[in-house]
Amino acid sequence: MLLEVLFLQLLRLSLVSCQAKPGCQDKCGNISIPYPFGIGESCSREDLFTVGCDDTTNGSRTPIPYIKSGHINITDISLITGEITVSNYLAEDCYNESGRSNSNIPSFRLAHNGPLTFSSTKNKFTALGCDTVAAIKAMSEEDLTTGCISICNNNSTSMITEGSCDGFGCCQTSIPRGVRYFEVELGSYYNHSSVLQFNPCSYAFLVDQNWFRFGGIPDLSAGYKERNNGSVPLVLDWAIGNKTCQVAEVEPDYACVSQNSYCYDSTNGPGYRCNCTAGYQGNPYLKDSGGCEDIDECRTQPCKGICINTPGGYRCECPKGKNSVDPEQYECKSPFPLLQVTLGIGIPFIVALFVSWIYLGLQSRKFINFREELYRQNGGLHLQNLISEYPNITFKLFSEEDLERATNKFDKNNILGQGGQGMVYKGILPNNQVVAVKKSIMVNTMQGQQFANEMLILSQINHKNVVKLLGCCLEVEIPILVYEFISNGNLFHLIHGECQLSLKTRLRIAAEAACAIAYLHSAASPPIIHGDIKSSNILLDENYTPKVSDFGASKLTPTDKDQLLTFMQGTLGYLDPECLQTGILTEKSDVYSFGVVLVELLSRRKTVSQDGSERERNLANFFMTSIKDNSLMNVLDHEIMNEGEIDLIHEVSRLAKRCLSIQGKERPTMKEVATELEGLAVLENHPWVLNNPETESLLKKSSDTYAGDSSRSFTLDKRDVLSIEPGR
């Protein structure tokens, strides 16, 4: 029976795939071109669906179809899934003993208002290499710059595992929905000097995740691009127009014209697609010949009796004079005496009912046991005991059903933000409290009891400038965290928005955020290293009071302060270069990241930018080199320069410079940073200080000394300056 069903599905797929518009070419080489796509004039729904066929090779090779609007080679088109598989070029960055020998960084652009988007569910951004920093700038309504790092050397080749893309030789991250254009950034930290013998090149590409499988060390050797003929498969989603089914179905150019078809909205950008209803096959975009036609299910002989095909289905009957309990599954036989028939039907039915009842009960119990096991593995029992020992703790353990009700089953309309680590949803609890629900896609490898202890510690953090952790759900594979809801966006949007931002406001936000981080470092017990300080992780309430968020249930201070982290995550542009080189995360790593935020506040520049000269692309590097060249004014925001507080700005810049020292031991502590910022904020508001000539003279002297001070600068390769946040 299973083979018959598979045969039916294959038959349907084969018939659907070859339905071109009548009178039009239906194939290019061995690739079917179904309508609404088409080869030639008037053979496609519109110009953006027009396909070219490269048959200029005079028979020397198979003709290749391509999308005319972008000359993109096609390897498959599917009507049923609404997908096109195309060829995508690889970015490569190669080195020899003399340095970089070859670098090719392509980009990929689809028509802005066209029917094609890069599939966010079928593709993964992937990088290969042992000295590799790769990033993808994906342009969509949810513009995102994200990427990953892959670092290994001769001493860690044993950690490079075939089939495992975990940051050793290979790393991956996702892209957002609705992407029509992306750029790839690819570079190296050490010019492959330590891995040159077995890994001379780095590669980065967006690829069909079902096709790609990391081959281990052989994939790191020279020639990976050539072994794949210079390209990898990439999946594109396609859709009709930019309207929903509800709007489009009443318009004259509605695409689902076949009588037995239905419409469904695209989940990756605007538009809709069509499909044949169950029991029908063909092309739902064609009205007459080739449209959705009834499947003759009887061709697969699904009956034990006589099969009768019906519109959209079939039925099985027994020949006259014979009967069967179910002629689809059981042979038709001559009738038995009433008692035998009754026993023959009744007893198996009762037995089947009893067995089904037992089976359903076992399955239900198995599911309950599975959830209970996840709860135990994630430390639920231990956390429950800890909560009972501390009656004043308000931390709550939520069930999965609680959070589904709060977020309307994690409805996409409740999404507050998303990144490589997962989604954050807005939720409303039964008491009408608004919360933020973080649903991660990354597995936490810590032991359940350790996780429970850390949950309890994080829930007790009580600081006006730190987002409160309210509870969690542990009966799922990856724990879901519940935070207080902050209503007014984040500091990144404030800095890079259009509103005016005075020096006073900038200093206040910086001082309060620094106090919060200092609290995590010194007042929390045990101390907490944030690990990903950046402006988008500093939320703002309705009064623009900063709230440090995402302080990471996965990142408490290790018991050994110098413990080597086995998995680094963060955002390039903010990432501590000393941590990147040593793999050791300390409180001074947060100080470096906060220094970048300070420069961001002073300059209103993005930490990573493709605009301007190569020198300006990394904000921290640009800031430090500008100080060294006595050209700091080129970095600062003209809005605060016009306020006339030049000496105060220099003092803040001096503090930022100390925070951005390459060596962690040369940086101040966060407590020192917070204290100095609070003092500068008070100084900015004190009228005596502002009008005192002696103070101005002292500040001027200080700033003169500062301007002449030299500083080492940390310079990244120009392709190494984009976000690599696998968790965001």
C-alpha positions in Angstrom: 0.0 0.0 0.0 2.9 2.4 0.8 4.5 1.8 -2.5 1.2 2.5 -4.2 0.9 5.9 -2.5 4.4 6.8 -3.3 3.8 5.9 -7.0 0.7 8.1 -7.0 2.7 11.1 -5.6 5.5 10.6 -8.1 3.0 10.4 -10.9 1.4 13.7 -9.7 4.8 15.4 -9.5 5.8 14.3 -13.0 2.5 15.5 -14.5 2.6 18.9 -12.7 6.2 19.6 -13.6 5.7 19.7 -17.4 2.7 22.0 -17.8 3.8 24.9 -19.9 1.4 27.3 -21.5 -0.1 25.7 -24.6 2.0 26.3 -27.7 5.1 27.2 -25.7 8.4 25.4 -25.1 8.0 23.2 -22.0 11.7 22.3 -21.4 15.2 23.7 -21.6 17.6 20.8 -21.7 16.3 18.4 -19.1 14.6 21.1 -16.9 10.8 21.5 -17.1 9.6 25.1 -17.3 6.0 25.2 -16.0 3.7 28.3 -16.4 3.6 31.0 -14.9 7.2 30.7 -16.0 7.8 30.5 -19.7 10.3 30.6 -22.6 9.6 33.0 -25.3 7.2 35.9 -26.0 3.8 35.7 -24.3 4.7 32.3 -22.7 5.1 33.6 -19.1 2.7 35.5 -16.8 4.8 38.6 -16.9 8.3 39.7 -17.9 9.8 38.8 -14.5 8.7 35.2 -15.0 10.4 35.0 -18.4 13.1 32.2 -18.7 15.9 32.2 -21.2 17.4 29.0 -22.6 21.1 29.0 -23.3 21.4 26.6 -26.2 24.2 28.4 -28.0 26.7 25.6 -27.4 25.7 23.8 -30.6 25.0 20.6 -28.9 28.3 20.4 -27.0 26.5 20.4 -23.7 23.0 20.4 -22.3 21.1 23.7 -22.7 20.8 25.6 -19.4 17.7 27.6 -18.4 18.2 31.0 -16.7 16.0 33.8 -15.2 16.2 36.6 -17.7 15.8 39.4 -15.2 19.1 38.5 -13.6 20.7 35.9 -15.8 20.6 33.3 -12.9 21.0 29.7 -13.9 18.1 27.4 -13.0 18.4 23.8 -11.9 14.8 23.1 -10.9 11.4 24.7 -10.7 8.6 23.4 -8.4 4.9 24.4 -8.7 3.9 22.4 -5.6 6.4 24.0 -3.2 6.7 27.4 -5.0 10.5 27.1 -5.2 13.3 27.5 -7.7 16.7 26.0 -7.2 19.5 28.1 -8.8 23.3 28.2 -9.0 25.0 30.5 -6.5 28.7 31.6 -6.7 31.1 31.1 -3.8 33.0 33.9 -2.1 36.7 32.9 -1.6 39.7 34.4 0.1 43.0 32.5 -0.5 46.5 33.0 0.9 50.1 31.7 0.2 53.3 32.3 2.1 53.5 35.9 0.7 50.0 36.9 1.9 46.7 37.1 0.1 46.9 35.4 -3.3 43.3 35.6 -4.5 40.0 37.1 -3.3 36.6 37.0 -5.0 33.6 38.3 -3.1 30.4 38.2 -5.2 27.0 39.6 -4.3 23.5 38.4 -5.4 20.6 40.7 -6.4 17.1 39.7 -7.3 14.5 42.1 -8.9 13.4 44.6 -6.2 9.7 44.2 -6.9 10.0 40.8 -8.6 8.5 37.4 -7.6 11.7 35.9 -6.2 13.1 35.9 -2.6 15.8 33.9 -1.0 14.3 31.1 1.1 14.8 31.8 4.8 13.8 28.2 5.7 15.7 26.2 3.1 19.0 28.1 3.0 21.8 28.7 5.5 24.7 31.1 5.3 27.8 28.9 5.5 31.5 29.5 5.9 34.4 27.1 5.5 37.9 27.7 6.9 40.1 27.6 10.0 40.9 31.3 10.1 37.7 32.7 8.8 35.3 35.6 9.6 32.3 35.6 7.3 29.2 37.8 7.3 26.1 38.3 5.1 24.3 41.6 4.8 20.8 40.6 3.9 18.6 43.4 2.5 14.9 43.0 3.4 12.2 44.7 5.5 14.1 43.1 8.4 17.6 44.2 7.3 20.1 42.0 9.1 23.9 41.8 9.1 24.9 38.5 10.6 27.5 35.9 10.2 29.9 33.6 12.0 33.5 32.8 12.8 35.4 29.6 12.3 38.7 29.2 14.0 41.0 26.2 14.4 44.7 25.4 14.1 47.1 22.5 13.9 46.5 21.6 17.5 42.7 21.6 17.2 42.2 19.6 14.0 40.8 16.7 16.0 37.8 18.9 16.8 37.0 19.3 13.1 34.2 16.7 12.7 32.7 15.6 9.4 29.0 16.6 9.2 29.3 19.0 12.2 29.2 22.7 11.4 29.9 24.0 14.9 32.6 26.7 14.5 35.6 24.4 14.0 36.3 24.5 10.3 32.7 25.3 9.4 30.0 27.6 10.8 26.4 28.5 9.8 23.7 31.0 10.5 20.2 31.9 9.2 18.9 34.8 7.2 15.6 36.7 7.7 12.5 36.5 5.6 11.9 38.6 2.5 15.5 39.0 1.4 16.0 40.0 -2.3 19.6 41.1 -2.1 22.7 40.2 -0.1 26.4 41.0 0.1 29.0 38.6 1.5 32.0 39.7 3.6 34.9 37.3 4.0 38.2 37.7 5.6 40.9 36.4 8.0 42.4 37.4 11.3 45.9 35.8 10.9 46.2 35.6 7.1 46.0 31.8 7.4 49.6 31.7 8.6 49.0 29.0 11.2 46.8 26.8 8.9 48.3 27.5 5.5 49.4 23.9 4.9 46.0 22.3 5.2 43.6 25.3 4.7 44.9 28.0 2.3 41.4 29.3 1.4 38.3 30.4 3.2 34.9 30.1 1.5 31.4 31.7 2.2 28.1 31.1 0.5 24.3 31.0 0.9 23.4 27.4 0.2 20.5 24.9 0.2 20.9 23.4 3.7 19.6 20.0 2.5 22.3 19.8 -0.1 25.3 21.0 2.0 27.1 18.6 4.3 30.5 19.5 5.8 33.1 17.0 4.7 35.6 17.7 7.4 39.3 18.4 6.7 39.0 17.4 2.9 36.7 20.4 2.5 39.3 22.7 3.9 42.0 21.8 1.5 42.6 23.7 -1.8 40.1 23.3 -4.6 36.8 23.2 -2.8 35.4 25.7 -5.3 36.7 23.8 -8.3 35.3 20.5 -7.0 31.8 22.1 -7.0 32.2 23.6 -10.5 32.4 27.1 -8.9 28.8 27.1 -7.6 26.4 25.7 -5.0 22.6 25.2 -5.1 20.5 28.0 -3.7 16.7 27.9 -3.1 14.5 30.8 -4.1 10.8 31.2 -3.1 8.5 32.7 -5.7 5.1 34.2 -5.5 2.5 35.9 -7.6 2.1 39.7 -7.2 2.3 41.5 -3.9 -1.3 41.0 -2.6 -2.9 38.4 -0.3 -5.3 35.7 -1.5 -8.2 37.6 0.0 -7.5 40.7 -2.0 -6.3 39.0 -5.2 -9.2 36.5 -5.7 -11.7 39.3 -6.6 -9.4 40.9 -9.2 -9.4 40.2 -12.9 -5.8 39.0 -13.1 -6.2 36.4 -10.3 -3.7 33.7 -11.0 -5.5 30.6 -9.6 -7.6 30.1 -12.7 -8.0 26.3 -12.7 -11.4 25.2 -11.5 -10.1 22.8 -8.9 -7.4 25.0 -7.4 -6.9 27.0 -4.2 -4.8 30.0 -3.1 -2.4 30.4 -0.2 -0.4 33.3 1.0 3.4 33.4 0.7 5.2 33.1 4.0 8.4 34.7 2.6 7.5 38.2 1.5 4.4 39.5 -0.2 2.2 37.7 -2.8 0.5 34.3 -3.1 0.7 30.9 -4.8 -1.8 28.4 -6.1 -2.1 24.6 -5.9 -4.4 21.9 -7.0 -6.9 20.7 -4.4 -6.6 17.2 -3.0 -7.4 14.5 -5.6 -6.4 16.7 -8.6 -3.2 17.2 -10.5 -1.8 19.6 -13.1 -1.0 23.3 -13.3 -3.3 25.5 -11.2 -2.3 28.6 -13.2 -3.8 27.2 -16.4 -7.5 27.5 -17.0 -8.2 24.8 -19.6 -5.7 22.3 -21.0 -3.1 21.4 -18.4 -5.0 22.8 -15.5 -5.9 20.8 -12.3 -7.5 17.6 -13.5 -8.9 14.6 -11.6 -6.4 12.0 -10.6 -7.4 8.5 -11.5 -6.5 6.8 -8.2 -7.7 3.5 -9.6 -4.6 3.3 -11.7 -2.7 2.4 -8.6 -5.2 -0.4 -7.7 -5.9 0.7 -4.1 -8.9 -1.6 -3.7 -9.3 -5.3 -2.9 -12.7 -5.2 -4.7 -13.8 -2.9 -7.6 -12.3 0.6 -7.7 -14.6 3.4 -8.9 -12.9 6.7 -9.7 -14.8 9.8 -8.4 -14.1 13.6 -8.9 -11.2 14.3 -6.5 -11.2 10.7 -5.0 -12.3 7.1 -5.4 -14.4 4.5 -3.7 -14.1 0.7 -3.4 -17.0 -1.7 -3.8 -17.5 -5.5 -3.8 -18.9 -7.3 -6.8 -22.5 -8.2 -6.6 -23.1 -11.2 -4.3 -20.0 -10.5 -2.2 -19.1 -8.3 0.7 -16.2 -7.1 2.9 -15.7 -5.2 6.1 -13.6 -2.7 4.1 -13.2 -3.5 0.4 -10.2 -1.2 0.3 -8.2 -3.3 2.7 -9.9 -6.7 2.9 -10.9 -9.2 0.2 -14.5 -9.4 -0.9 -16.0 -12.8 0.0 -19.3 -14.6 -0.3 -21.6 -13.8 2.6 -21.4 -15.9 5.7 -24.3 -16.9 8.0 -25.4 -14.1 10.2 -23.8 -15.4 13.4 -20.4 -15.9 11.7 -20.6 -12.5 10.1 -21.5 -10.9 13.5 -18.7 -12.7 15.2 -16.3 -12.0 12.3 -17.0 -8.3 12.4 -17.8 -7.7 16.1 -14.9 -9.5 17.7 -12.1 -7.9 15.5 -13.8 -4.5 16.0 -13.8 -4.8 19.7 -10.2 -6.1 19.7 -9.2 -3.2 17.4 -11.0 -0.7 19.6 -9.3 -2.1 22.7 -5.9 -2.1 21.1 -6.4 1.5 19.8 -7.4 2.6 23.3 -4.3 1.0 24.8 -2.1 2.5 22.0 -3.5 6.0 22.4 -3.1 5.7 26.1 0.5 4.6 25.7 1.2 7.4 23.2 -0.3 10.0 25.5 1.7 8.7 28.5 4.9 8.6 26.3 4.3 12.3 25.4 3.8 13.2 29.1 6.9 11.3 30.1 8.9 13.0 27.4 7.9 16.5 28.7 8.6 15.4 32.2 12.0 14.2 31.2 12.8 17.5 29.5 11.7 19.3 32.6 14.1 17.2 34.7 17.0 17.5 32.3 16.6 21.3 32.3 16.8 21.3 36.1 13.0 21.9 36.7 12.8 19.8 39.9 16.0 21.4 41.3 14.7 24.9 40.5 11.3 24.1 42.0 12.9 23.1 45.2 15.1 26.2 45.3 12.1 28.5 44.7 10.2 26.7 47.6 13.2 27.5 49.9 13.0 31.2 49.1 9.4 32.3 49.5 10.1 35.9 48.6 11.3 35.0 45.1 8.8 35.9 42.4 10.4 33.8 39.7 7.8 31.6 38.0 7.9 28.3 36.1 5.6 28.6 33.1 4.2 25.7 31.1 4.4 25.6 27.4 0.6 26.1 27.2 0.9 29.2 29.4 3.3 30.8 26.9 1.3 29.7 23.9 -1.8 31.4 25.3 0.2 34.5 26.1 1.7 34.9 22.6 -1.3 33.5 20.7 0.6 30.4 19.8 3.8 32.4 19.0 2.0 34.3 16.3 4.2 36.1 13.9 2.3 39.4 14.6 3.7 39.3 18.1 7.4 39.2 17.1 9.4 41.9 18.8 12.7 41.0 17.3 14.7 38.1 15.8 18.3 37.1 15.1 20.5 34.1 14.7 19.7 32.8 18.2 15.9 32.9 17.9 12.8 35.0 18.3 11.4 37.4 21.0 7.7 37.6 21.2 5.3 40.0 23.0 3.0 38.2 25.4 0.2 39.0 27.7 -0.2 36.9 30.9 -3.6 36.2 32.5 -3.1 39.1 34.9 -2.7 41.4 31.9 1.0 41.8 32.6 2.9 42.4 29.3 6.1 40.4 29.0 8.8 39.6 26.4 9.1 35.8 25.6 12.5 34.7 24.3 12.3 31.5 22.3 15.9 30.4 21.4 16.9 28.1 18.6 20.3 27.3 20.1 20.8 24.3 22.4 22.2 25.2 25.9 24.8 22.5 26.8 25.0 23.2 30.5 23.7 20.6 33.0 20.2 21.0 34.3 21.2 21.6 37.9 23.7 24.3 36.9 21.1 25.9 34.6 18.5 25.9 37.5 21.0 27.6 39.8 21.8 30.2 37.2 18.1 30.9 36.6 17.6 31.5 40.3 20.6 33.9 40.5 19.5 35.9 37.4 16.0 36.2 38.7 17.3 37.9 41.8 19.0 40.7 39.8 17.2 43.9 41.0 18.5 47.0 39.3 16.5 49.8 37.7 18.7 49.7 34.6 18.7 45.9 34.1 15.8 44.0 32.4 14.1 41.7 34.9 14.0 38.0 34.3 10.5 36.9 35.4 10.5 33.2 34.7 11.1 30.3 32.3 9.6 27.2 30.7 11.6 24.0 31.1 9.3 21.4 29.6 10.7 22.0 26.1 13.9 21.0 24.5 15.4 24.5 24.7 14.2 26.5 27.7 12.1 29.5 27.0 12.8 32.7 29.0 10.3 35.3 30.1 11.4 38.9 30.7 9.7 42.2 31.6 8.5 44.1 28.6 10.3 47.4 27.7 8.2 49.6 25.5 10.4 52.2 23.7 12.8 50.3 21.4 16.6 50.2 21.9 19.5 52.6 22.0 20.6 51.5 18.5 17.4 52.8 17.0 17.6 56.0 19.1 21.2 56.8 18.0 20.7 56.1 14.4 17.2 57.6 14.1 16.2 61.1 13.1 15.4 62.6 16.5 17.8 65.2 18.1 20.0 63.8 20.8 21.7 66.2 23.2 25.0 65.6 24.9 23.2 65.7 28.3 20.9 62.8 27.2 23.8 60.8 25.8 25.8 61.1 29.0 22.9 60.2 31.2 22.1 57.1 29.1 25.8 56.0 29.0 26.2 56.6 32.8 23.1 54.6 33.8 23.9 51.7 31.4 27.5 51.6 32.8 26.1 51.4 36.3 24.0 48.5 35.3 26.9 46.6 33.8 29.1 47.5 36.8 26.3 46.0 39.0 26.4 42.8 37.0 30.2 42.6 37.4 30.6 43.5 41.1 27.2 43.5 43.0 25.6 40.4 41.6 26.5 37.1 43.3 28.1 35.4 41.6 29.3 38.1 39.2 27.9 38.1 35.7 29.8 38.7 32.4 27.3 40.0 29.8 29.3 38.9 26.8 27.4 40.8 24.2 27.2 44.5 25.1 25.9 46.6 22.2 23.5 49.4 21.6 20.7 47.1 20.4 20.9 45.2 23.7 20.3 48.4 25.7 16.5 48.9 25.7 14.7 52.2 26.5 11.5 52.8 28.5 9.0 55.6 27.8 11.3 58.0 29.7 14.4 56.9 27.8 15.8 55.2 30.8 18.3 52.5 29.6 17.7 48.9 30.5 20.5 46.4 29.8 18.9 43.3 28.3 19.9 39.9 27.0 22.4 39.5 29.8 22.4 35.9 29.0 21.1 33.0 31.0 23.9 31.2 29.2 26.7 33.4 30.4 27.4 33.6 34.2 31.0 34.2 35.2 32.8 30.8 35.1 33.8 29.4 38.4 37.4 29.7 37.3 37.7 33.3 36.2 40.1 32.5 33.4 38.1 29.5 32.2 38.3 29.1 28.4 34.9 29.3 26.7 34.3 26.5 24.2 31.9 28.6 22.2 32.3 32.3 21.6 29.4 34.5 20.5 29.0 38.2 20.0 28.9 40.9 17.4 31.9 42.0 15.3 32.3 45.7 15.8 31.8 45.3 19.5 33.8 42.0 20.1 36.9 42.2 22.3 39.9 41.5 20.1 41.8 40.0 23.1 39.0 37.6 23.8 38.9 36.7 20.1 42.6 35.8 20.1 42.7 34.0 23.5 39.2 32.6 23.8 39.1 33.9 27.4 36.0 36.0 28.3 36.5 38.4 31.2 34.8 41.5 32.7 37.2 43.6 30.5 35.6 42.1 27.4 32.4 44.0 28.5 34.4 47.1 29.0 35.7 47.0 25.4 32.2 46.5 24.1 30.9 49.4 26.2 33.7 51.6 24.8 32.3 51.0 21.3 28.9 52.0 22.5 30.4 55.2 23.9 32.0 56.0 20.5 28.6 55.2 18.9 26.9 57.8 21.2 29.6 60.4 20.4 29.6 59.9 16.7 26.1 58.5 15.7 28.0 56.3 13.3 27.3 52.6 12.9 30.0 50.2 14.2 30.1 48.6 10.8 29.5 50.5 7.6 30.2 49.9 3.9 30.0 53.6 3.3 33.1 55.8 3.2 36.7 54.9 3.0 38.2 51.6 4.1 39.6 53.3 7.2 36.0 54.3 8.3 34.4 50.9 8.0 35.1 49.8 11.5 34.1 52.5 14.0 36.4 51.4 16.9 39.4 51.3 14.6 38.4 54.6 12.9 38.1 56.2 16.4 41.5 55.0 17.7 43.4 55.9 14.5 41.7 59.3 14.5 43.0 60.0 18.0 46.4 58.9 17.0 46.3 61.2 14.0 44.9 64.1 16.0 41.8 64.1 13.7 39.2 63.2 16.3 36.8 65.9 15.0 36.3 63.7 11.8 34.6 61.1 14.0 32.4 63.2 16.3 28.7 64.0 15.7 28.3 67.6 14.6 25.1 67.9 16.7 27.0 67.7 20.0 30.0 69.6 18.6 27.6 72.6 18.0 26.7 72.6 21.7 30.2 73.9 22.4 31.2 71.4 25.2 34.4 70.5 23.4 36.4 69.8 26.6 33.7 67.6 28.0 33.4 65.7 24.8 37.2 65.2 24.9 37.0 63.8 28.4 34.4 61.2 27.3 36.5 60.4 24.3 39.5 59.9 26.6 37.4 57.4 28.6 36.3 55.6 25.5 39.9 55.4 24.3 40.9 53.7 27.6 38.0 51.2 27.3 39.2 50.3 23.8 42.8 49.5 24.8 43.9 46.3 23.0 45.2 44.8 26.3 42.5 44.1 28.8 44.7 45.0 31.8 45.0 48.6 30.4 41.2 49.1 30.5 39.4 50.5 33.5 36.8 48.4 35.4 33.1 49.0 34.6 32.8 50.5 38.1 35.5 53.0 37.3 33.8 53.8 34.0 30.4 54.3 35.7 31.9 56.5 38.3 33.7 58.7 35.8 30.6 59.0 33.5 28.4 59.9 36.5 31.0 62.6 37.4 31.0 64.0 33.8 27.2 64.0 33.7 27.1 66.1 36.9 29.9 68.3 35.6 27.9 68.9 32.4 24.9 70.1 34.4 26.8 72.3 36.9 26.6 76.0 35.9 29.6 77.1 38.0 31.8 74.6 36.3 30.5 75.5 32.8 31.3 79.2 33.4 34.5 79.0 35.4 37.6 80.1 33.4 40.0 78.1 35.6 38.0 74.9 35.0 37.9 75.6 31.3 41.7 76.1 31.3 42.2 72.8 33.2 39.9 71.0 30.8 41.7 72.5 27.8 45.0 71.5 29.2 43.7 68.0 29.7 42.3 67.8 26.2 45.5 69.1 24.7 47.4 66.3 26.5 44.9 63.9 25.3 45.1 65.0 21.7 48.7 64.3 21.6 48.6 61.0 23.3 49.5 58.0 21.1 47.6 54.7 21.1 48.0 51.4 19.5 45.1 50.6 17.1 43.5 47.2 16.4 43.1 46.9 12.7 40.8 44.2 11.2 40.8 43.3 7.5 38.1 45.3 5.7 36.0 42.2 5.3 36.1 41.3 9.0 33.9 44.1 10.4 30.3 42.8 10.1 28.1 41.2 12.8 28.9 37.6 13.6 26.1 37.0 16.2 25.2 33.3 16.0 22.9 33.9 19.0 21.1 37.0 17.8 
